């Protein structure tokens, strides 16, 4: 019986020695990668390309042409990005022009206008997008 206990102690001591070796070997201090060419750059010395403008947004003007009508029609006007993020909502008279400039993320390429049942989606061109309150209808809406 004594022999078995002695073997267990030796195995336990061997396992502990292997564990300790692995543990301390993983803590070896290794040099980190240094700058290429020996230049040390700090945040103060970093320089961006001359064409990089640092902007993540652009000023986009939304223009809506009002209709010449004799009836007062006021509805909720909603403007959204192409991905559905609302960036404007307010009451708008259908007979009044609307023009406003918004600071939108640079990746936005189209705007959706919702006005009552009217919904139009247009691409931004030269930092501007233009709408009107005329709803386009196909020939299927015509009665014969």
N, C-alpha and C positions, 0 to 999 in steps of 0.2 A: 504494500500500500504506500509505503514511503517513496518508492521509486516513481509512482504515478504522480504524486504531488510534486516531486522534484522536477519532473518533466513539464508539468503545467507551469511551474514557476519560470523555467527556462524559456518556454514558448511565450509566456507573457512578457518577460524581459526583452526577448527578441522583437516581439511585435511593437513594444514601446520604443525600442531603439530605432526601428524602421520608421515609425510615425514621427519621432523627434527629428530624425534626419530629413525626412520630407518636409516637415514644417519649417525648419530653420533654413533649408536650402531654397525654399520659395521666397524667403525674405532677403535675398541677395540684392544689394543696391546696384542697379544697373544705370549707366549714363543714359539720359534722355537724348532724343535726336536734336541736334543743334541746327542752326540756320544754315542754309546752303550758301556757299561762298563766303562764309564768315561774317555776313552782315547781320547785325542785330536790329530788328525793327520793333519799335514801340508804337503804341496807338497814336502818338503825336507825330511820328515820322511816316505813317502809312499814307500812300497817295493813290487815289482812284484814277482810272482812265479819264482822259479829257472829255469823252463822250458820255460818261456816266453822270446822271443828274440827281441821284439820291431820292427821287420822288417815287412814292408808292401810290399817288393819287393824281388825278387830272381834273381840271375845271371843265365841266360839260354844261353847255347851255341848252335848256329845253324850251322850245318855242311851240306854242299852240295857237293856231289862227282861229279866232272867234267867228261865228256865223252871223250874218245880217238877218236877224229874225225879230218879229214884233212881239213875241211872247217871252216873258221872263222864265227862263229855265235855269235852275241852279241845282247842281248835283255835286256829289263828292268826287273829286278828282284824285286819283291815286297814281303815283309813278313808282315803278319797280325796276330793278336791274333784271337782266335776262334770266338770272337764276332765281328770281322771285323775291328778292330782298327789297322791302318797301323803303323808299328814301324820302317820299313826300306824300302827304294827304291833306286835303283841305277843300273847302267849298269853292266852286268856280261857276260863274255865270257863263252860259253857252255863247252869249253875244259879246263877250269880252276876250281880248287877246291875253295870252299868258306868256310870260318870258321870265325865266329864273335860271341862275347859274348855280350848279351844285358841284361839290368836291367829291368825286366818286373814285373808288379804287381803280387803278390803272388797267386792271384786267377786264373791266366791264366793257363789252363791245356793243350791247344793245339795251334799249329801254322799252318797257311796256307801259302804255297809258291806259287806264281804266276810268271811264266816265259813264256812270249808269250802266246800260247794256253795251256800250261801245267799248271795245278792247282792241288796241292796235299795238303791234310790236315793230319797232324800227331799229335799224343799225345806226350807231353813232358814226358820223362822218365829219371830219375836220372839227372835232370837239363840239359838235352840235347835233341835235336831233329835233326834227320838226314833225308836228302832228296837226290834225284838224279834227273837227267834230263830225265830219261826214263819214257815215258808215258805208263801207263798200258792200254791195249786195250782188250776188250772182244772178244769172238769168232764171234760176229756179224760183226766185221770189216774184217773178212777173206772172200776172194772171193773163191767160189767153182767152 
